[in-house]
Amino acid sequence: MVLYTCPGGKAAPSWHPCGKAAKALDDAGHEYERKQVGGGRLMFWTWASRARDRAEVKRLSGRRTVPILVLDGGGVVAGSGAIARWARTHPPAETDAAI
């Protein structure tokens, strides 16, 4: 699995979407790779490079916002709330075939 986050990622506070997603995966015991992408929405100086920085996220999920979780089977879970729900309902021993 790969969790795409903003540069804050795992270090972001738990109220931040990327921090919330990482914490939910960690709390559930999931192992995952993390990829940071630039182009933060609230940082105007990144707006010019946002499309380029988040092209892979857009290709995978159809949107440019993070976090997204790409499952081993290719499924995508987008948004911190959806990732937290997925983490709670899919123990680490399960595969993403249920999606």
GIWO-V196977 format. One record per residue. N is the residue number from 1. PSI is psi as a letter, one per 30 degrees, with the letter a starting at -180 (NA if undefined). OMEGA is omega as a letter, one per 20 degrees, with the letter a starting at -180 (* if undefined). D_FIRST is the distance of its C-alpha to the first C-alpha in Angstrom with 1 decimal. Layout:
N,PSI,OMEGA,D_FIRST  N,PSI,OMEGA,D_FIRST
This chain:
1,k,r,0.0  2,k,r,3.8  3,j,r,6.7  4,k,a,9.8  5,l,r,13.0  6,l,r,16.6  7,f,r,18.1  8,e,r,18.8  9,b,a,15.2  10,f,a,15.1  11,f,a,18.8  12,l,r,19.7  13,l,a,21.7  14,f,r,20.4  15,f,r,22.4  16,k,a,20.6  17,e,a,17.8  18,e,r,15.2  19,e,r,16.5  20,e,a,16.5  21,e,r,12.9  22,e,r,12.0  23,e,r,14.8  24,e,r,13.9  25,e,r,10.5  26,e,a,12.6  27,e,r,15.4  28,f,r,13.7  29,g,r,12.6  30,k,r,8.8  31,k,a,7.4  32,l,r,4.9  33,k,r,6.2  34,k,r,8.5  35,k,r,10.6  36,k,r,14.0  37,k,a,16.0  38,a,r,19.8  39,h,a,22.2  40,k,a,22.6  41,e,a,24.6  42,f,a,27.1  43,j,a,27.8  44,f,a,30.4  45,f,r,30.4  46,f,a,26.9  47,e,a,27.8  48,e,a,29.1  49,f,a,25.9  50,e,a,23.5  51,e,r,23.3  52,e,a,22.6  53,e,a,20.1  54,g,a,18.0  55,e,a,18.6  56,e,r,15.1  57,e,r,14.0  58,e,r,17.1  59,e,a,16.4  60,e,a,13.0  61,f,a,14.3  62,g,r,18.0  63,l,a,18.5  64,f,a,18.6  65,k,r,17.8  66,l,j,14.9  67,l,r,12.8  68,k,r,10.4  69,k,r,6.9  70,j,a,5.6  71,l,a,4.7  72,e,r,5.0  73,g,r,8.6  74,f,r,8.8  75,l,a,9.6  76,k,r,9.6  77,k,a,10.6  78,k,r,13.0  79,k,a,15.1  80,e,r,15.1  81,e,r,17.1  82,e,r,15.0  83,e,r,11.8  84,e,r,14.2  85,e,r,15.6  86,e,a,12.4  87,e,a,11.6  88,e,a,15.3  89,f,r,15.6  90,j,r,12.7  91,l,a,13.3  92,f,a,10.8  93,f,r,12.8  94,l,r,12.2  95,l,r,10.1  96,g,r,9.4  97,f,a,12.8  98,f,a,14.5  99,NA,*,13.5
